[in-house]
Amino acid sequence: MSRLRMALTTGCMARPLVSLLLAAALALSGGLIASPACAAAASSAAMMERAAPPGAARLPGYLRQNNAERAKVQPGNNAPMWRDIKQHTGFSSLPDPEAGVLIQPQAAYPGSAFTSAGEAWRQTRNRLLIPVGGWLLIIAAAGIGVFYMLRGKIRLEHKPTGRKIERFTPFERFMHWVLAFSFIALAVSGIVIMFGKFFLLPILGSAFFGWLTYALKTIHNFVGPLFGLSLVIVLLTFVRDNLPSKKDLAWLAKGGGLFGGREAPSARFNAGEKIWFWVGVLFFGLLAVASGLVLDKLVPNFSYTRGAMQVAEIVHVSTTILLMAMAFGHIYIGSIGMEGALDGMRTGYVDESWAKQHHALWLDDINAGKIPAQRSGQSVQAPVPMVKPKS
């Protein structure tokens, strides 16, 4: 016991925290409750720390001191040791690329201070992505609601003729709906995961909310690759008809008829649909898919470091929020915002009156024989008289 007391006393003089842990261990084992020598040593160390000379931080070579040198001028200050840990990588036999890195180096992400990368990512998420992203989605949804109350549905100017034109083939509609439903699944699960703790957790409670987010996270991970595959197919399917044209400028100049004016003639897809295709679907969509594949660790030969995952998460959240905000407008116009628009994607056919009002140049090409009125099955070079398919 005398040797143990001596070791404990020596340890107390050098490292008060370590000695206190040893004393606690001895007390639990019934060997020693407290050591007077340890208490005296700890008290002495505390006095030395309080007696550290003022202005020590201004000593020559202060920033180049090692841990032992720092302890002489500022007892208890272990900053050099932690700085060394941050700047150097240790050795580890584990296959993970960052197994030997205890603390990430300092970094600054958008909206964060210059601090350790993990803390910078947390600040970006809590200070920028969650508040700004949440309000952006709310404003976009509210703006569409206000626009609908003020403008109302865009009605057909002329009565339907009963002559139908095939706007989308069965394959095009199938791929569109696969993309649409996978997008909805990802959007709902992503919103709950990102913002659910603010509006669902107080209602559902922590237990049910935990199970819900776990289930939605699993769905999110498995639906993501399906969304990516269908996105690429849709891009390849519709890219030809979405190429920009000078005639799109006239459509943009008149606001697409959304504000009460007459809509300028357009081809199969107008300028608004083309903007959605290139900016929303292609740019934001592909960025969301690429960053999502990184987060799912599905990219081969990729170094999945903490920094890479943090950047991927920031890119993923940013692009998906912008994609959802744009999708609100696309969904609105394609459903309640325009009379007859949903028929094209629901049945594949639109009335000749609808085509003449919204896509006159496309209808002219069909009447001129440049485009068949029905592209699936038998080819027809004029609008097809038919009864509107039952819903």
Secondary structure as UniProt FT lines:
FT   HELIX           2..14
FT   HELIX           16..29
FT   HELIX           36..50
FT   TURN            54..55
FT   HELIX           56..58
FT   TURN            60..61
FT   HELIX           62..64
FT   HELIX           67..73
FT   TURN            75..76
FT   HELIX           79..87
FT   TURN            97..100
FT   STRAND          106..107
FT   TURN            110..111
FT   STRAND          115..116
FT   HELIX           117..124
FT   HELIX           125..129
FT   HELIX           130..151
FT   STRAND          163..166
FT   HELIX           170..199
FT   HELIX           201..204
FT   HELIX           206..238
FT   HELIX           240..242
FT   HELIX           247..253
FT   HELIX           255..257
FT   TURN            258..259
FT   HELIX           271..275
FT   HELIX           276..284
FT   HELIX           285..295
FT   TURN            296..297
FT   TURN            300..301
FT   HELIX           306..334
FT   TURN            335..336
FT   TURN            339..340
FT   HELIX           341..346
FT   STRAND          349..351
FT   HELIX           352..358
FT   HELIX           360..367
FT   TURN            368..369
FT   STRAND          384..385
//
